[in-house]
């Protein structure tokens, strides 16, 4: 279980599943181009250059007076395309306990955006009914993200809204927030739109140290060198501009970057590499 300390804030990674993705899914990520980035190996690309190594995980963020879960994976009991149409039955809650956390002890949940692999453990199945997994938490969701994603005419998206979002609204636990919402003195949301219209990242600043949890503004570390490489972005042009802007900002300010889909070791620093950047772990 990977963990990082940022001033008075501790961030711990709970993995739901590894997610190998064929490199051909990301336009531009040919074997020849990937091999020009030796720092991708061995962690982030397979030895034969055919697979991008990704992960689906949640981040537990413990700050003074706050226990926050950032993104809640796919969740058990839901057949989704990302799981091959089969429902998961993983040990997420057991891992939460192994980290010293309880469902009732979570104060807040942030969904960086409303895709199926970032909202699942918002709820759990109890006596045949979807109920909030974290019954005492505030669920923080971007207002613009919710307003847009609620209108998406997609069968799986609507199923997700039904089993992972509606129950937390029904329980009165949702707080629709702006994209720069301040969560605590150490933690705030930051707009990182493009992948979805209301996408946010999570900024952490404590005792002079900085970190960011990316969400899906970048899926893979190869995009640090090639912000123009896209994967499932709603607005590719805006997503490219967002990546370019934020990578430059994070490099210049010595920010620990924790990728929401980056395979282990998951966190590192963006370093200037000529006219581009690389990811240093």
TIDOTOR-135928 format. One record per residue (C-alpha): residue in three letters; x negated, y, z negated. Coordinates in pm, 1 decimal. Each point is the difference from the previous one (the first is absolute). Example, Ala and Ser with C-alpha at 12.3 -4.5 7.8 and 13.67 -1.06 7.14 Angstrom:
2
+-----+----------+----------+----------+
! res !        u !        v !        w !
+-----+----------+----------+----------+
! ALA !  -1230.0 !   -450.0 !   -780.0 !
! SER !   -137.0 !    344.0 !     66.0 !
+-----+----------+----------+----------+
% end
This chain:
281
+-----+----------+----------+----------+
! res !        u !        v !        w !
+-----+----------+----------+----------+
! UNK !      0.0 !      0.0 !      0.0 !
! UNK !   -180.2 !    311.9 !    124.7 !
! UNK !      4.7 !    311.0 !   -216.7 !
! UNK !   -144.7 !    352.3 !     19.5 !
! UNK !    -43.5 !    275.3 !   -257.8 !
! UNK !     52.4 !    361.8 !    106.3 !
! UNK !    -55.0 !    222.4 !   -300.5 !
! UNK !    274.0 !    -92.9 !   -245.3 !
! UNK !    199.3 !   -187.6 !    265.1 !
! UNK !    -32.1 !   -373.6 !     69.8 !
! UNK !    123.7 !   -152.4 !    327.1 !
! UNK !     49.0 !   -377.9 !     28.4 !
! UNK !     80.5 !   -198.0 !    314.4 !
! UNK !    256.8 !   -281.6 !     -1.9 !
! UNK !     -4.9 !   -203.1 !    322.3 !
! UNK !    318.6 !   -149.0 !    136.5 !
! UNK !   -151.6 !   -148.2 !    316.2 !
! UNK !   -288.0 !     24.6 !    243.5 !
! UNK !    109.0 !    120.9 !    342.0 !
! UNK !   -228.5 !    -87.8 !    291.8 !
! UNK !    107.1 !    191.8 !    310.9 !
! UNK !   -121.3 !    -71.4 !    354.8 !
! UNK !   -234.3 !    283.1 !     95.2 !
! UNK !    182.6 !     38.0 !    330.7 !
! UNK !    297.6 !    141.1 !   -194.0 !
! UNK !   -198.3 !    321.6 !    -48.8 !
! UNK !    -63.6 !    166.4 !    334.4 !
! UNK !   -370.2 !     71.0 !     41.4 !
! UNK !   -122.1 !   -261.8 !   -247.5 !
! UNK !   -173.7 !   -220.9 !    255.3 !
! UNK !   -282.2 !   -232.9 !   -108.4 !
! UNK !   -253.6 !    224.8 !    172.4 !
! UNK !    126.2 !    312.5 !   -181.2 !
! UNK !     24.0 !   -172.9 !   -337.1 !
! UNK !   -359.3 !   -122.6 !     29.3 !
! UNK !   -113.9 !    361.3 !     28.7 !
! UNK !    110.7 !     36.0 !   -365.0 !
! UNK !   -219.9 !   -247.8 !   -190.8 !
! UNK !    127.1 !    128.5 !   -335.0 !
! UNK !    334.0 !   -170.1 !     73.5 !
! UNK !   -164.2 !   -339.6 !    -54.3 !
! UNK !     46.0 !   -229.2 !   -188.4 !
! UNK !    287.9 !    145.1 !   -200.4 !
! UNK !    232.9 !    157.6 !    251.4 !
! UNK !    -35.8 !   -190.4 !    329.7 !
! UNK !    -38.1 !   -371.4 !     66.0 !
! UNK !   -338.2 !   -128.1 !    119.5 !
! UNK !    138.5 !    -70.6 !    347.5 !
! UNK !    138.9 !    357.5 !     29.0 !
! UNK !    353.0 !   -128.6 !     60.2 !
! UNK !    169.1 !     85.4 !   -328.3 !
! UNK !     44.1 !    311.7 !   -210.1 !
! UNK !     10.3 !    -94.0 !   -368.0 !
! UNK !    279.8 !    175.6 !   -185.8 !
! UNK !    171.8 !    -51.6 !   -332.8 !
! UNK !    342.4 !     65.3 !   -150.3 !
! UNK !    -46.5 !    122.4 !   -356.3 !
! UNK !    136.0 !    229.5 !   -267.2 !
! UNK !   -208.5 !    246.9 !   -199.2 !
! UNK !     54.3 !     37.0 !   -373.8 !
! UNK !    -99.3 !    348.8 !   -109.4 !
! UNK !    -44.2 !     65.0 !   -372.2 !
! UNK !    -46.3 !    364.2 !   -101.7 !
! UNK !     45.1 !    166.9 !   -338.9 !
! UNK !    366.6 !    -48.3 !    -88.8 !
! UNK !     87.5 !   -163.8 !    331.8 !
! UNK !     15.2 !   -345.2 !    155.5 !
! UNK !     69.3 !     32.8 !    372.0 !
! UNK !     40.3 !   -267.3 !    269.8 !
! UNK !    -87.1 !    116.0 !    351.2 !
! UNK !    173.9 !   -205.0 !    270.3 !
! UNK !    172.5 !   -324.4 !    -90.1 !
! UNK !    -89.7 !   -237.9 !    284.7 !
! UNK !    251.9 !   -231.0 !    169.9 !
! UNK !    151.0 !   -164.7 !   -306.2 !
! UNK !    125.5 !   -351.9 !    -55.9 !
! UNK !    310.9 !   -148.7 !    152.8 !
! UNK !     15.8 !    212.0 !    313.8 !
! UNK !    -50.1 !   -149.8 !    348.2 !
! UNK !   -188.9 !    267.6 !    190.8 !
! UNK !   -176.8 !     16.1 !    334.8 !
! UNK !   -331.1 !     71.0 !   -175.7 !
! UNK !     31.5 !   -332.2 !   -188.6 !
! UNK !     90.7 !   -200.3 !    309.6 !
! UNK !    366.7 !      6.6 !    -92.9 !
! UNK !    -56.3 !   -199.7 !   -317.9 !
! UNK !     70.5 !    140.6 !   -348.3 !
! UNK !   -296.1 !     36.8 !   -232.2 !
! UNK !    -15.3 !   -166.7 !   -342.1 !
! UNK !   -321.5 !    151.5 !   -130.9 !
! UNK !   -133.5 !     71.9 !   -350.7 !
! UNK !     23.9 !    379.3 !     13.3 !
! UNK !    164.3 !     35.4 !   -341.9 !
! UNK !   -247.1 !   -242.5 !   -156.1 !
! UNK !   -285.5 !    208.0 !    142.0 !
! UNK !    161.5 !    311.6 !   -143.7 !
! UNK !    -12.0 !   -168.6 !   -339.9 !
! UNK !   -359.9 !   -109.2 !     53.7 !
! UNK !    -86.6 !    367.7 !     47.0 !
! UNK !    154.5 !     76.8 !   -338.7 !
! UNK !    313.9 !    159.7 !    142.3 !
! UNK !    369.4 !    -83.3 !    -44.3 !
! UNK !    302.3 !     80.4 !    214.0 !
! UNK !    150.7 !    206.0 !   -280.1 !
! UNK !   -325.6 !    191.0 !    -56.4 !
! UNK !    -12.6 !    158.4 !    347.7 !
! UNK !     84.8 !    370.0 !    -12.8 !
! UNK !      9.9 !     79.4 !    371.2 !
! UNK !    -14.6 !   -162.0 !    343.9 !
! UNK !   -112.2 !    175.9 !    318.2 !
! UNK !     87.8 !   -129.9 !    344.8 !
! UNK !   -238.2 !    171.2 !    242.9 !
! UNK !    255.9 !    -73.2 !    269.9 !
! UNK !    300.5 !   -224.1 !     58.3 !
! UNK !   -131.3 !   -300.9 !    187.7 !
! UNK !     69.0 !   -354.6 !   -115.5 !
! UNK !   -354.1 !    -65.2 !   -130.1 !
! UNK !      4.8 !    304.7 !   -229.5 !
! UNK !    336.6 !    -30.2 !   -175.9 !
! UNK !     71.8 !   -367.1 !    -65.6 !
! UNK !    -71.4 !    -28.2 !   -371.0 !
! UNK !    216.6 !    303.6 !    -64.4 !
! UNK !    253.9 !   -270.0 !    -72.4 !
! UNK !     19.7 !   -366.6 !    -95.1 !
! UNK !    269.7 !   -265.4 !     27.1 !
! UNK !    173.7 !    -66.7 !   -331.1 !
! UNK !    304.8 !   -227.8 !    -15.9 !
! UNK !     53.7 !     45.5 !    372.6 !
! UNK !    -15.1 !    381.7 !    -17.8 !
! UNK !   -275.3 !    243.6 !     95.0 !
! UNK !    -92.5 !    204.0 !   -307.6 !
! UNK !   -279.9 !    251.9 !    -69.5 !
! UNK !   -326.1 !   -176.0 !    -82.6 !
! UNK !   -111.8 !    294.3 !   -214.2 !
! UNK !    313.6 !     94.2 !   -194.4 !
! UNK !   -148.0 !    299.1 !   -184.6 !
! UNK !   -190.4 !    153.6 !    291.8 !
! UNK !     67.6 !    303.4 !    214.9 !
! UNK !    -19.4 !   -107.6 !    363.4 !
! UNK !   -152.3 !    290.9 !    193.3 !
! UNK !     90.7 !      8.1 !    369.7 !
! UNK !    -60.1 !    282.8 !    242.5 !
! UNK !    326.3 !    172.5 !     81.4 !
! UNK !    -81.4 !     46.1 !    369.4 !
! UNK !   -122.3 !   -359.5 !     24.3 !
! UNK !    323.0 !   -135.3 !   -144.9 !
! UNK !    220.7 !    220.4 !    214.0 !
! UNK !   -173.9 !   -113.2 !    318.5 !
! UNK !    -53.5 !   -368.9 !    -76.7 !
! UNK !    361.7 !    -40.8 !   -110.4 !
! UNK !    106.6 !     72.2 !    357.3 !
! UNK !   -230.9 !   -251.5 !    172.4 !
! UNK !    216.3 !   -241.3 !    197.8 !
! UNK !   -199.8 !   -315.7 !    -64.9 !
! UNK !    141.6 !   -316.2 !   -154.0 !
! UNK !   -298.6 !    -73.5 !   -223.9 !
! UNK !    -28.2 !    364.0 !   -109.1 !
! UNK !    364.4 !      4.2 !    -99.4 !
! UNK !    -38.7 !   -330.9 !   -186.4 !
! UNK !   -295.3 !    149.4 !   -189.2 !
! UNK !    201.7 !    307.2 !    -93.0 !
! UNK !    271.4 !   -230.8 !   -130.6 !
! UNK !   -213.9 !   -223.6 !   -219.2 !
! UNK !   -292.0 !    227.1 !    -95.1 !
! UNK !    133.6 !    358.9 !     -2.7 !
! UNK !    376.6 !      3.7 !    -62.1 !
! UNK !    -22.9 !   -185.7 !   -334.9 !
! UNK !   -238.6 !    258.1 !   -146.3 !
! UNK !    231.4 !    279.5 !    114.7 !
! UNK !    296.1 !   -183.3 !   -152.4 !
! UNK !   -192.5 !    -23.1 !   -329.1 !
! UNK !    -64.7 !    376.0 !      3.4 !
! UNK !   -377.9 !    -44.8 !      4.6 !
! UNK !    -91.7 !    178.9 !    324.6 !
! UNK !   -145.1 !    348.9 !      8.9 !
! UNK !    -19.0 !    145.9 !    350.5 !
! UNK !   -306.2 !    224.5 !      3.1 !
! UNK !   -188.8 !    235.7 !    227.2 !
! UNK !   -314.6 !   -122.2 !    172.4 !
! UNK !   -230.9 !    195.4 !   -232.3 !
! UNK !    168.9 !   -111.3 !   -322.8 !
! UNK !   -204.2 !     24.8 !   -321.6 !
! UNK !     33.3 !   -322.4 !   -200.6 !
! UNK !   -236.8 !     76.0 !   -287.4 !
! UNK !   -293.8 !    233.7 !    -65.2 !
! UNK !   -228.2 !   -255.6 !    169.6 !
! UNK !    225.6 !   -133.0 !    277.4 !
! UNK !    189.7 !    160.8 !    286.2 !
! UNK !    142.7 !    -90.7 !    336.7 !
! UNK !   -153.4 !    138.7 !    318.9 !
! UNK !    169.2 !      7.9 !    342.2 !
! UNK !   -162.9 !   -234.7 !    252.5 !
! UNK !    267.6 !    -17.9 !    267.2 !
! UNK !    -16.8 !   -178.0 !    333.8 !
! UNK !     32.3 !   -365.9 !    -84.5 !
! UNK !    347.5 !     98.1 !   -116.7 !
! UNK !    157.4 !    347.9 !    -10.5 !
! UNK !    -16.8 !     31.0 !   -379.6 !
! UNK !   -311.4 !   -202.3 !    -78.9 !
! UNK !   -204.7 !     95.0 !   -307.2 !
! UNK !   -332.6 !    -96.7 !   -151.3 !
! UNK !    -74.9 !     10.5 !   -373.1 !
! UNK !   -274.2 !    233.9 !   -121.8 !
! UNK !   -174.4 !    -59.7 !   -332.5 !
! UNK !   -225.5 !    260.0 !   -164.0 !
! UNK !   -140.9 !    -44.5 !   -349.1 !
! UNK !   -307.6 !    131.3 !   -179.9 !
! UNK !   -153.8 !    123.2 !    325.1 !
! UNK !     53.4 !   -329.5 !    185.0 !
! UNK !    231.4 !    -47.4 !    299.0 !
! UNK !    172.1 !   -296.9 !    161.1 !
! UNK !    278.6 !    -53.8 !    250.0 !
! UNK !    234.0 !   -291.3 !     67.9 !
! UNK !     54.7 !     23.4 !    373.4 !
! UNK !    330.2 !   -169.6 !     69.7 !
! UNK !     23.5 !    -83.0 !    370.0 !
! UNK !   -148.1 !    322.8 !    134.3 !
! UNK !   -279.4 !   -247.2 !     82.0 !
! UNK !     47.9 !   -375.6 !     17.7 !
! UNK !   -360.0 !   -108.7 !     54.6 !
! UNK !   -348.4 !    135.1 !    -62.6 !
! UNK !    -81.7 !      5.5 !    372.5 !
! UNK !    231.4 !    301.7 !     22.2 !
! UNK !   -248.9 !    195.7 !   -211.2 !
! UNK !   -231.0 !     -4.3 !    302.8 !
! UNK !    286.6 !     15.6 !    249.3 !
! UNK !    294.2 !    203.3 !   -134.6 !
! UNK !    146.8 !    -23.9 !    349.1 !
! UNK !     50.3 !   -376.3 !    -32.8 !
! UNK !    363.2 !    -52.5 !    -97.8 !
! UNK !    203.3 !   -284.3 !   -144.6 !
! UNK !    377.8 !     26.3 !    -33.7 !
! UNK !      4.9 !    377.8 !    -50.4 !
! UNK !    337.1 !    168.7 !     49.0 !
! UNK !   -165.8 !    316.5 !    134.2 !
! UNK !   -345.5 !   -101.3 !    127.8 !
! UNK !   -112.7 !    353.1 !     91.5 !
! UNK !     77.2 !    134.6 !   -347.7 !
! UNK !   -150.0 !   -310.0 !   -164.6 !
! UNK !   -329.4 !     56.0 !    183.8 !
! UNK !    -11.5 !    364.4 !   -107.3 !
! UNK !     77.8 !    -97.2 !   -360.1 !
! UNK !   -276.9 !   -262.3 !    -11.4 !
! UNK !   -253.9 !    237.0 !    151.6 !
! UNK !     83.6 !    279.3 !   -242.4 !
! UNK !      9.9 !   -213.0 !   -314.4 !
! UNK !   -311.5 !   -204.8 !     76.5 !
! UNK !   -196.4 !    324.4 !     35.7 !
! UNK !    144.6 !    135.7 !   -323.9 !
! UNK !    -70.3 !   -318.7 !   -195.9 !
! UNK !   -354.0 !    -26.9 !    133.3 !
! UNK !    -80.6 !    356.5 !    -96.4 !
! UNK !    144.2 !    -33.5 !   -350.8 !
! UNK !   -153.7 !   -336.6 !   -100.1 !
! UNK !    335.3 !   -173.2 !    -36.6 !
! UNK !     34.2 !   -370.9 !    -82.2 !
! UNK !    230.0 !   -133.1 !    273.0 !
! UNK !    216.7 !   -296.5 !    -97.6 !
! UNK !    165.4 !   -144.8 !    308.7 !
! UNK !    352.4 !   -129.1 !    -44.3 !
! UNK !    -70.4 !   -274.7 !    254.9 !
! UNK !   -381.3 !    -13.4 !    -13.2 !
! UNK !   -131.6 !   -349.4 !    -71.9 !
! UNK !   -234.3 !    -47.0 !   -295.8 !
! UNK !   -202.2 !    190.0 !   -111.1 !
! UNK !    286.7 !    238.1 !     93.2 !
! UNK !   -159.3 !    321.4 !   -133.7 !
! UNK !   -293.1 !    205.3 !    122.5 !
! UNK !   -110.4 !    340.8 !    117.6 !
! UNK !     31.4 !    165.0 !    338.9 !
! UNK !   -340.8 !    113.2 !    118.2 !
! UNK !    -84.0 !    222.1 !    296.4 !
! UNK !   -168.1 !   -198.3 !    277.2 !
! UNK !   -106.6 !    238.9 !    274.7 !
! UNK !    316.5 !    144.8 !    147.8 !
! UNK !    211.7 !   -274.3 !   -157.9 !
! UNK !     36.7 !   -177.7 !   -335.0 !
! UNK !    -64.7 !   -340.7 !   -151.6 !
! UNK !    138.0 !   -176.2 !   -307.6 !
! UNK !   -265.1 !    -73.7 !   -265.3 !
! UNK !     68.7 !   -258.7 !   -269.6 !
+-----+----------+----------+----------+
% end
